[in-house]
Amino acid sequence: MNNEIQIAHFTKEDWSMISTIYQEGIDTGIATFETEVPSWKQWDNSHIKSCRIKAIVKEKILGWAALSPISKRKVYKGVGEVSIYVSKKYRGRGVGKLLLSQLIKESEQTGIWTLQASVFSNNNTSIILHKSLGFREIGYREKVAKLHNKWYDNTILERRSKKII
């Protein structure tokens, strides 16, 4: 299947399929602290305009990845927070690894020097994926947020670009 998958940029026109996959991530209870999918406008305003990619096979979107800024301060312009979501039908098939690999390449091409990810500590699949592509665990936040009356810890991972620094 990996040979058939193409990685392309996504736009507002893809939002219907992208937001469906986002909702699937929300439904897992271990992908995000968001409880509902934002509107395209809200999402668009909170994410970096470059580095918005989708994995597709025959025009069907299998997953997506994007970056959001960690701060509005100019000194942090090269640091992005990773978001990566794969449709439940395609999890465990290498889609996430393809997306994150391409996101890393594109981020470096646009001057991003650090990628960070805050992952639910019980989301082992995501932690393993990030570590397999050069992210290192730098810490965790204990009981950082409460979702559906349950406290969750976040594992903090980062990947520093060797090409830019």
C-alpha positions in Angstrom: 0.0 0.0 0.0 2.9 2.4 0.8 3.9 2.5 -2.8 0.5 3.8 -3.8 0.3 6.6 -1.2 1.1 10.1 -2.3 1.8 13.0 0.0 0.4 16.4 -1.1 -0.4 19.7 0.5 -4.0 20.3 1.6 -6.2 23.3 1.5 -9.7 24.4 2.6 -11.2 22.2 -0.1 -9.9 19.2 1.8 -11.3 20.3 5.2 -14.4 18.0 5.1 -12.2 14.9 4.9 -9.5 16.3 7.1 -12.0 17.2 9.8 -13.6 13.8 9.7 -10.1 12.2 10.4 -9.6 14.8 13.1 -12.9 13.8 14.7 -11.8 10.2 14.7 -8.7 11.3 16.6 -10.8 13.1 19.1 -13.0 10.0 19.5 -10.0 7.9 20.6 -9.6 10.0 23.8 -5.8 9.9 23.6 -5.0 12.1 20.5 -5.9 15.6 21.6 -7.5 17.6 24.4 -9.8 19.2 21.8 -13.4 18.0 22.4 -14.7 19.2 19.0 -13.3 19.9 15.6 -12.8 23.6 15.0 -14.1 25.4 12.0 -11.7 25.7 9.0 -11.2 29.4 9.8 -10.2 28.7 13.5 -7.9 25.8 12.4 -6.4 27.8 9.6 -5.6 30.7 11.9 -3.9 28.5 14.4 -1.6 26.6 12.1 1.5 27.4 10.1 0.5 28.1 6.4 3.3 25.8 5.1 3.7 22.2 6.1 0.1 21.1 5.8 0.1 17.7 4.2 -2.2 14.8 3.5 -1.6 11.2 2.6 -3.8 10.2 -0.3 -4.6 7.1 -2.4 -6.8 7.8 -5.5 -8.1 11.1 -4.0 -9.0 9.4 -0.7 -7.3 11.1 2.3 -5.8 8.6 4.7 -4.3 11.0 7.2 -2.9 14.4 7.6 -0.1 16.3 9.4 0.5 20.0 10.1 2.4 22.4 12.3 1.3 25.1 14.7 3.5 27.8 16.2 4.4 27.4 19.8 4.6 31.1 20.3 4.0 34.4 18.5 7.4 35.7 19.6 9.8 36.1 16.8 12.6 34.1 18.5 10.4 31.0 18.3 9.6 31.3 14.6 11.6 28.1 13.9 9.7 25.9 16.4 6.6 24.0 15.4 4.2 21.8 17.3 3.3 18.6 15.4 -0.2 17.4 14.7 -0.6 14.1 13.0 -3.8 12.1 12.5 -4.5 8.9 10.5 -8.0 7.6 9.7 -8.9 4.7 11.8 -9.2 2.5 8.7 -5.6 3.1 7.8 -3.8 3.0 11.2 -0.9 0.6 11.6 -0.1 0.6 7.9 2.8 3.1 7.8 0.7 6.2 6.9 1.8 8.1 10.0 5.5 7.4 9.4 5.2 8.6 5.8 3.4 11.8 6.9 5.8 12.6 9.7 8.9 11.9 7.5 7.6 14.3 4.9 6.6 16.9 7.6 10.2 16.8 8.9 11.6 17.4 5.4 9.2 20.2 4.6 9.7 21.9 8.0 13.5 22.0 7.5 12.9 23.5 4.0 10.9 26.3 5.5 13.4 27.1 8.3 11.9 25.2 11.2 14.7 24.1 13.5 12.8 22.3 16.2 9.7 20.2 16.1 8.0 19.4 19.3 5.1 17.0 20.2 3.0 16.7 23.3 1.7 13.2 23.2 -0.7 11.5 25.7 1.7 9.4 27.8 -0.6 6.3 27.2 -0.5 6.8 23.4 2.5 4.4 22.9 1.9 4.2 19.1 2.5 7.9 18.7 5.5 8.0 21.0 7.1 5.1 19.2 6.4 6.7 15.8 8.0 10.0 16.9 11.1 8.3 18.4 11.6 6.2 15.3 12.1 9.4 13.3 14.6 11.1 15.6 12.4 12.7 18.3 13.7 12.4 21.8 11.8 12.4 25.0 12.6 15.5 27.0 10.1 15.2 29.8 6.5 14.9 30.7 3.7 16.9 32.2 2.0 15.1 35.0 -1.8 15.5 35.1 -1.5 18.4 32.7 -5.2 18.3 31.7 -8.5 16.7 32.6 -10.6 15.2 29.8 -13.9 13.5 30.5 -13.2 13.7 34.3 -9.9 11.8 33.9 -6.4 13.3 34.4 -3.9 12.8 31.7 -0.1 13.1 31.5 1.7 14.3 28.4 5.1 13.1 27.2 7.1 15.9 25.6 9.2 15.0 22.6 11.4 17.1 20.3 13.4 16.8 17.2 16.2 19.3 16.4 17.2 19.8 12.8 20.9 19.1 12.1 20.5 20.9 8.8 19.6 24.3 10.1 21.5 24.6 13.4 
